[in-house]
Amino acid sequence: MSDQSTNSVAFVRTEEVPASAPPSTATGPVKWIKDNLFASVGNSILTIVSLLVIYKVLAGTLPWMLNGIWNSNSLAECREILQGETGACFAVLSERWNQLIFGFKYPADLYWRPSIACVLFFFAAAPVLFFKLPRKMLIITGLFPFIAYYLIWGGSIFTPILALAGVVAGYLVYARFVTGSFATGFFGGIAAAFAVWIIGGYILPDVEITEGAMRSVPSRDLGGFMLNMMLGVTCVSLSLPIGIALALGRQSSMPLIKYVCVVFIEFIRGVPLITLLFVASVMLSYFFPPEATVDLFLRVVIMITIFSSAYIAEVIRGGLAALPKGQYEAGDSLGLDYSQAMRLIILPQALKISIPGIVNVSVGLFKDTTLVSVISMFDLVGMIRGPILASTDWNGVYWELWLAASVLFFIVCYGISQYSQWLERQLATGHR
């Protein structure tokens, strides 16, 4: 009996059997493919059809791209090198890259100026886009527009200094009176800025360009993708605060302000952007004094900003309408006035809700900057359709140029989209 007990105890395990690995069909890539691509008969058919389409597209484009020619002086020379084989003539990008980026009139020896402005833009945008960075970096953000103007356009240094002085004076007046009344501080700041600009314009003489000064470049010499970036960044930056003001004005209890904002928003949203660009090119100069020569770039910025601000206003109005009434009552219960409640309670929540819509308008606006080519501004599309394709050396090159333009716009728009998704995750926009 004891021997049997001893033998039975010897077969009792003192530790658990280690878990076996799951079958290959229940985990890893095989499971993902099964669940996402072949989960049903319909999904399997769609997957097979999609793979066939991808194969056909890649089979036709990859040999064309991989057999491309990057070094030649003309399309005819590209065809001689290919000797009848299929291949792209990417040499047009190698030879005309400077015109695609900077336009064909911007001086080649001054390319370093917009290049430095582009690098400074990332430093200036960083503290605004990534709020965890030191707030002291906002000094770069505030100075960037004036530095960029002087780098790109050149001319007298007193012009950006005078503009900066007007902005500083306006901010000081606004900060002094905004605690008593928002309207007093806002309009007082605008009046102070214009006063400095007008007085400075009379006091400071026109400084002629002398030796050692920054060479002046007129706006008509701007072009290429640089022009698209300048229009996109400037118009988006200006349209956001204007759109906020229009959205608040549309919800105002004052009938005059409300109806003016409603008429403005509905009229602008009902007019195509290309119509406004023709107005900027032909008619807008008639609204300024006869002796004033308003730059075409400034007129285009005004019209595109007006157009995009109307759409952003409707996006923000949707965010304001999505907030429950209790949020507005919370400001009243705390004893906050209208400007304080909007600045501290309402707008932060409404802007978080409106992030996807604002990004959508911004991406659409950046792509719509290509419409300036219809008013003889040689942006990236204008350069392709005009000087490059009109030249005898590259007449007939289409796919290579449009592919390069698509890649440039895709990089910028995809970057904006990814940043917006990151910002939504950081701000927990999902209302859990």
C-alpha positions as CSV (number, residue, x, y, z in Angstrom):
1,M,0.0,0.0,0.0
2,S,2.8,2.4,0.9
3,D,4.6,1.5,-2.4
4,Q,1.5,2.5,-4.4
5,S,1.2,5.8,-2.5
6,T,4.8,6.6,-3.1
7,N,4.5,5.8,-6.8
8,S,1.4,7.9,-7.2
9,V,3.0,10.9,-5.4
10,A,5.9,10.8,-7.8
11,F,3.5,11.6,-10.7
12,V,2.0,14.8,-9.1
13,R,3.2,17.9,-10.9
14,T,4.7,20.7,-8.8
15,E,4.3,23.4,-11.5
16,E,1.8,24.3,-14.2
17,V,2.3,23.2,-17.7
18,P,3.6,26.1,-19.8
19,A,1.0,27.6,-22.2
20,S,1.3,26.5,-25.8
21,A,1.7,29.1,-28.5
22,P,-1.6,29.9,-30.3
23,P,-2.0,28.5,-33.8
24,S,-0.6,30.7,-36.6
25,T,-4.2,31.3,-37.9
26,A,-5.2,32.9,-34.6
27,T,-2.6,35.6,-34.2
28,G,-0.1,37.7,-36.2
29,P,-0.2,38.7,-39.8
30,V,-2.3,35.7,-40.8
31,K,-5.1,36.6,-38.4
32,W,-5.0,40.3,-39.5
33,I,-5.2,39.3,-43.2
34,K,-8.1,36.9,-42.4
35,D,-10.0,39.4,-40.3
36,N,-9.5,42.5,-42.5
37,L,-9.1,41.2,-46.1
38,F,-10.9,37.9,-46.3
39,A,-13.5,38.1,-43.5
40,S,-16.3,37.3,-45.9
41,V,-16.9,36.4,-49.5
42,G,-17.6,40.0,-50.5
43,N,-14.5,41.2,-48.7
44,S,-12.4,38.5,-50.5
45,I,-13.7,39.6,-53.9
46,L,-13.0,43.3,-53.2
47,T,-9.5,42.4,-51.9
48,I,-8.7,40.4,-55.0
49,V,-10.0,43.1,-57.3
50,S,-8.0,45.8,-55.4
51,L,-4.8,43.8,-55.7
52,L,-5.3,43.4,-59.4
53,V,-5.9,47.1,-59.8
54,I,-2.8,47.9,-57.7
55,Y,-0.7,45.4,-59.8
56,K,-1.9,47.0,-63.1
57,V,-1.1,50.5,-61.9
58,L,2.4,49.6,-60.5
59,A,3.2,47.5,-63.6
60,G,2.5,50.5,-65.8
61,T,4.2,53.2,-63.7
62,L,7.2,51.6,-62.0
63,P,9.1,50.8,-65.2
64,W,8.3,54.3,-66.4
65,M,9.7,55.8,-63.2
66,L,12.6,53.5,-62.6
67,N,13.8,54.0,-66.2
68,G,13.6,57.8,-65.9
69,I,16.3,60.1,-67.2
70,W,17.5,62.8,-64.8
71,N,20.3,64.4,-66.9
72,S,19.5,65.9,-70.3
73,N,19.0,69.4,-71.7
74,S,15.7,68.8,-73.6
75,L,12.9,66.4,-74.2
76,A,14.4,65.4,-77.5
77,E,17.7,64.5,-75.8
78,C,15.7,62.4,-73.3
79,R,14.1,60.5,-76.1
80,E,17.4,59.9,-77.8
81,I,18.8,58.5,-74.6
82,L,15.8,56.2,-74.1
83,Q,16.0,55.0,-77.7
84,G,12.3,54.1,-77.9
85,E,12.1,52.5,-74.4
86,T,9.5,53.6,-71.9
87,G,10.8,56.1,-69.4
88,A,10.1,59.4,-67.7
89,C,12.0,62.6,-68.5
90,F,12.7,63.8,-65.0
91,A,15.5,65.9,-66.4
92,V,13.0,68.8,-66.6
93,L,12.9,68.7,-62.8
94,S,16.6,68.7,-62.5
95,E,17.0,71.7,-64.9
96,R,13.9,73.8,-63.9
97,W,13.7,73.0,-60.1
98,N,14.6,76.7,-59.3
99,Q,11.7,77.9,-61.4
100,L,9.3,75.4,-59.8
101,I,10.3,76.6,-56.3
102,F,11.1,80.3,-56.7
103,G,9.6,81.3,-60.1
104,F,11.5,82.5,-63.2
105,K,11.9,86.1,-62.2
106,Y,13.2,86.0,-58.7
107,P,17.0,86.7,-58.8
108,A,19.0,83.5,-58.6
109,D,21.7,85.1,-56.4
110,L,19.0,85.9,-53.8
111,Y,17.5,82.4,-53.3
112,W,19.1,82.3,-49.9
113,R,16.7,85.0,-48.6
114,P,13.4,83.0,-49.0
115,S,15.3,79.9,-48.0
116,I,16.2,81.5,-44.6
117,A,12.7,82.8,-44.3
118,C,11.4,79.2,-44.8
119,V,13.7,77.9,-42.0
120,L,12.6,80.7,-39.7
121,F,9.0,79.8,-40.3
122,F,9.4,76.4,-38.7
123,F,10.9,78.0,-35.6
124,A,8.2,80.7,-35.5
125,A,5.3,78.1,-36.0
126,A,6.7,75.7,-33.4
127,P,5.6,77.5,-30.2
128,V,2.1,78.0,-31.7
129,L,1.6,74.5,-32.9
130,F,3.3,72.7,-30.0
131,F,2.1,74.4,-26.8
132,K,4.5,72.5,-24.5
133,L,7.5,74.5,-25.8
134,P,8.7,77.5,-23.8
135,R,6.5,80.5,-24.2
136,K,9.6,82.7,-24.7
137,M,9.8,81.3,-28.2
138,L,6.7,83.3,-29.1
139,I,9.0,86.3,-29.5
140,I,10.3,84.6,-32.7
141,T,6.7,84.1,-33.8
142,G,5.9,87.8,-33.3
143,L,9.0,89.0,-35.1
144,F,8.8,86.5,-38.0
145,P,6.3,88.3,-40.3
146,F,8.5,91.4,-40.3
147,I,11.7,89.5,-40.7
148,A,10.2,87.4,-43.5
149,Y,8.9,90.5,-45.3
150,Y,12.3,92.1,-45.2
151,L,14.1,88.9,-46.4
152,I,11.7,88.1,-49.3
153,W,10.9,91.6,-50.5
154,G,14.0,93.6,-49.3
155,G,14.0,97.3,-49.7
156,S,14.1,99.8,-46.9
157,I,14.5,98.3,-43.4
158,F,12.3,101.2,-42.1
159,T,9.2,99.6,-43.6
160,P,9.1,96.4,-41.4
161,I,10.4,98.5,-38.4
162,L,7.5,100.9,-38.8
163,A,5.0,98.1,-39.2
164,L,6.4,96.4,-36.0
165,A,6.2,99.7,-34.1
166,G,2.5,100.1,-35.1
167,V,1.7,96.5,-33.9
168,V,3.5,97.0,-30.6
169,A,1.7,100.3,-30.0
170,G,-1.7,98.7,-30.8
171,Y,-1.0,95.8,-28.4
172,L,0.0,98.1,-25.6
173,V,-3.2,100.2,-25.9
174,Y,-5.3,97.0,-26.2
175,A,-3.6,95.5,-23.0
176,R,-4.2,98.8,-21.2
177,F,-8.0,99.1,-21.9
178,V,-9.2,95.5,-22.5
179,T,-9.7,95.0,-18.7
180,G,-12.4,97.7,-18.7
181,S,-14.0,97.0,-22.0
182,F,-13.1,94.6,-24.8
183,A,-14.5,96.9,-27.5
184,T,-12.5,99.9,-26.2
185,G,-9.3,97.9,-26.0
186,F,-9.8,96.4,-29.5
187,F,-10.7,99.5,-31.4
188,G,-8.3,101.6,-29.4
189,G,-5.5,99.2,-30.3
190,I,-6.4,99.4,-34.0
191,A,-6.5,103.3,-33.8
192,A,-3.1,103.4,-32.1
193,A,-1.5,101.1,-34.8
194,F,-2.9,103.2,-37.7
195,A,-1.8,106.4,-35.9
196,V,1.8,105.1,-35.7
197,W,1.8,104.0,-39.3
198,I,0.4,107.3,-40.6
199,I,2.6,109.5,-38.5
200,G,5.7,107.3,-39.3
201,G,4.9,107.5,-43.0
202,Y,5.0,111.3,-42.9
203,I,8.0,111.6,-40.6
204,L,10.3,109.0,-42.1
205,P,11.5,109.9,-45.6
206,D,11.6,107.3,-48.3
207,V,15.0,105.7,-48.0
208,E,16.6,105.0,-51.3
209,I,18.4,101.7,-51.8
210,T,22.1,102.4,-51.3
211,E,25.1,100.2,-51.3
212,G,24.9,97.6,-48.5
213,A,21.1,97.8,-48.3
214,M,18.9,94.8,-49.0
215,R,18.1,94.7,-52.7
216,S,14.4,95.2,-53.4
217,V,12.4,92.5,-55.2
218,P,8.9,93.5,-56.5
219,S,6.0,91.2,-55.9
220,R,5.5,90.5,-59.6
221,D,8.8,88.6,-59.5
222,L,7.6,86.1,-56.8
223,G,6.5,82.8,-58.2
224,G,6.7,79.0,-58.0
225,F,5.8,76.9,-54.9
226,M,7.2,79.8,-52.8
227,L,4.2,81.9,-53.8
228,N,1.8,79.1,-52.9
229,M,3.4,78.8,-49.5
230,M,3.3,82.5,-48.8
231,L,-0.3,82.8,-49.8
232,G,-1.3,79.8,-47.8
233,V,0.5,80.7,-44.6
234,T,-0.5,84.4,-44.7
235,C,-4.2,83.8,-45.6
236,V,-4.7,81.0,-43.1
237,S,-3.1,83.0,-40.3
238,L,-5.3,86.1,-41.0
239,S,-8.5,84.2,-41.7
240,L,-8.6,82.4,-38.4
241,P,-9.0,85.5,-36.1
242,I,-11.3,87.1,-38.7
243,G,-13.4,84.0,-38.8
244,I,-13.7,83.9,-35.0
245,A,-14.9,87.5,-35.0
246,L,-17.5,86.8,-37.8
247,A,-18.8,83.8,-35.9
248,L,-19.2,85.7,-32.7
249,G,-20.8,88.6,-34.6
250,R,-23.3,86.3,-36.2
251,Q,-24.4,85.2,-32.7
252,S,-24.4,88.8,-31.4
253,S,-27.6,90.2,-29.8
254,M,-27.0,93.5,-31.6
255,P,-29.1,93.4,-34.8
256,L,-26.8,95.6,-36.8
257,I,-23.7,93.6,-36.1
258,K,-25.5,90.3,-36.6
259,Y,-27.1,91.1,-39.9
260,V,-23.9,92.6,-41.3
261,C,-22.0,89.4,-40.4
262,V,-24.8,87.2,-41.9
263,V,-24.9,89.1,-45.2
264,F,-21.1,89.1,-45.4
265,I,-20.7,85.3,-44.7
266,E,-23.6,84.2,-47.0
267,F,-22.5,86.5,-49.9
268,I,-18.9,85.4,-49.8
269,R,-19.8,81.7,-49.5
270,G,-22.1,82.0,-52.5
271,V,-19.3,83.5,-54.8
272,P,-16.6,81.3,-56.3
273,L,-13.0,82.1,-55.3
274,I,-12.0,82.6,-58.9
275,T,-14.5,85.5,-59.2
276,L,-13.0,87.2,-56.1
277,L,-9.5,86.8,-57.6
278,F,-10.6,88.5,-60.8
279,V,-12.1,91.3,-58.6
280,A,-8.7,91.5,-56.8
281,S,-6.9,91.7,-60.1
282,V,-9.2,94.3,-61.8
283,M,-11.6,96.1,-59.5
284,L,-10.1,96.2,-56.0
285,S,-7.6,98.9,-56.8
286,Y,-10.6,101.3,-57.5
287,F,-11.5,101.1,-53.8
288,F,-8.2,102.7,-52.8
289,P,-7.1,106.3,-53.2
290,P,-6.1,107.2,-56.8
291,E,-2.5,107.9,-55.9
292,A,-2.2,104.6,-54.0
293,T,-0.5,101.7,-55.9
294,V,-1.8,98.6,-54.1
295,D,0.3,95.6,-54.8
296,L,-1.3,92.7,-56.6
297,F,0.0,90.3,-53.9
298,L,-1.7,92.3,-51.2
299,R,-5.0,92.4,-53.2
300,V,-4.9,88.6,-53.6
301,V,-4.2,88.1,-49.9
302,I,-7.2,90.3,-49.0
303,M,-9.6,88.4,-51.3
304,I,-8.4,84.9,-50.3
305,T,-8.5,85.9,-46.6
306,I,-12.0,87.2,-47.0
307,F,-13.1,84.0,-48.8
308,S,-11.6,81.6,-46.2
309,S,-12.7,83.6,-43.2
310,A,-16.3,83.2,-44.2
311,Y,-16.0,79.4,-44.3
312,I,-14.0,79.3,-41.0
313,A,-16.7,81.5,-39.4
314,E,-19.3,78.8,-40.2
315,V,-17.1,76.1,-38.8
316,I,-16.6,77.9,-35.6
317,R,-20.3,78.8,-35.4
318,G,-20.9,75.1,-35.5
319,G,-18.5,74.6,-32.6
320,L,-20.2,77.3,-30.6
321,A,-23.7,75.8,-31.3
322,A,-22.4,72.4,-30.1
323,L,-21.7,73.6,-26.6
324,P,-24.5,73.1,-24.1
325,K,-26.2,76.2,-22.7
326,G,-24.8,75.5,-19.3
327,Q,-21.3,76.5,-20.4
328,Y,-22.6,80.0,-21.2
329,E,-24.5,80.1,-17.9
330,A,-21.3,79.1,-16.1
331,G,-19.6,82.3,-17.2
332,D,-22.5,84.4,-15.9
333,S,-22.5,82.5,-12.6
334,L,-18.8,83.3,-12.1
335,G,-19.5,87.0,-12.8
336,L,-17.5,87.1,-16.0
337,D,-18.3,89.6,-18.7
338,Y,-18.8,88.7,-22.3
339,S,-15.2,88.9,-23.4
340,Q,-13.9,87.1,-20.4
341,A,-16.4,84.3,-20.7
342,M,-15.6,83.9,-24.4
343,R,-11.9,83.9,-23.9
344,L,-11.8,81.6,-20.8
345,I,-14.7,79.2,-21.2
346,I,-16.5,79.3,-24.5
347,L,-13.9,79.7,-27.3
348,P,-11.4,77.1,-26.0
349,Q,-14.1,74.4,-26.1
350,A,-15.6,75.6,-29.4
351,L,-12.2,75.7,-31.1
352,K,-11.4,72.2,-29.9
353,I,-14.6,70.9,-31.5
354,S,-13.9,72.9,-34.7
355,I,-10.4,71.6,-35.3
356,P,-11.3,69.1,-38.0
357,G,-13.4,71.7,-39.9
358,I,-10.7,74.3,-39.6
359,V,-8.1,71.9,-40.9
360,N,-10.4,71.0,-43.8
361,V,-10.8,74.6,-44.8
362,S,-7.0,75.3,-44.4
363,V,-6.1,72.3,-46.7
364,G,-8.7,73.4,-49.2
365,L,-7.4,77.0,-49.1
366,F,-3.8,75.9,-49.6
367,K,-4.8,73.9,-52.7
368,D,-6.9,76.8,-54.0
369,T,-3.9,79.1,-54.1
370,T,-3.2,77.5,-57.5
371,L,-6.1,79.5,-58.8
372,V,-3.9,82.7,-58.8
373,S,-2.4,81.4,-62.1
374,V,-5.6,82.5,-63.9
375,I,-4.7,86.2,-63.0
376,S,-1.2,85.9,-64.4
377,M,0.6,85.1,-61.1
378,F,3.2,82.5,-61.8
379,D,2.8,80.1,-58.9
380,L,3.7,76.4,-59.2
381,V,0.9,75.6,-61.6
382,G,1.4,78.9,-63.4
383,M,5.0,78.1,-63.9
384,I,4.2,74.6,-65.4
385,R,1.5,75.9,-67.7
386,G,3.4,79.0,-68.7
387,P,7.2,79.4,-69.0
388,I,8.2,75.7,-68.7
389,L,5.7,74.1,-71.1
390,A,6.0,77.1,-73.5
391,S,9.7,76.5,-73.9
392,T,10.7,74.6,-77.0
393,D,13.0,72.4,-75.0
394,W,10.3,70.9,-72.7
395,N,7.2,71.3,-74.7
396,G,5.4,67.9,-74.3
397,V,6.6,67.1,-70.8
398,Y,3.4,66.8,-68.7
399,W,3.3,63.8,-66.4
400,E,6.7,64.5,-64.8
401,L,5.8,68.1,-63.9
402,W,2.3,67.5,-62.6
403,L,3.6,64.5,-60.6
404,A,6.2,66.8,-58.9
405,A,3.5,69.4,-58.2
406,S,1.3,66.7,-56.7
407,V,4.0,65.4,-54.4
408,L,4.8,68.9,-53.1
409,F,1.2,69.7,-52.3
410,F,0.6,66.2,-50.8
411,I,3.5,66.6,-48.4
412,V,2.2,69.9,-47.1
413,C,-1.5,68.8,-46.9
414,Y,-0.7,65.4,-45.4
415,G,1.5,67.2,-42.8
416,I,-1.3,69.5,-41.8
417,S,-3.7,66.5,-41.6
418,Q,-1.4,64.5,-39.4
419,Y,-0.8,67.5,-37.1
420,S,-4.5,68.0,-36.6
421,Q,-5.0,64.4,-35.6
422,W,-2.1,64.7,-33.1
423,L,-3.6,67.9,-31.7
424,E,-7.0,66.3,-31.3
425,R,-5.4,63.5,-29.3
426,Q,-3.5,65.9,-27.2
427,L,-6.6,68.0,-26.4
428,A,-8.9,65.0,-26.0
429,T,-11.4,66.4,-28.5
430,G,-13.5,63.2,-28.5
431,H,-15.7,64.1,-25.5
432,R,-15.4,60.9,-23.6
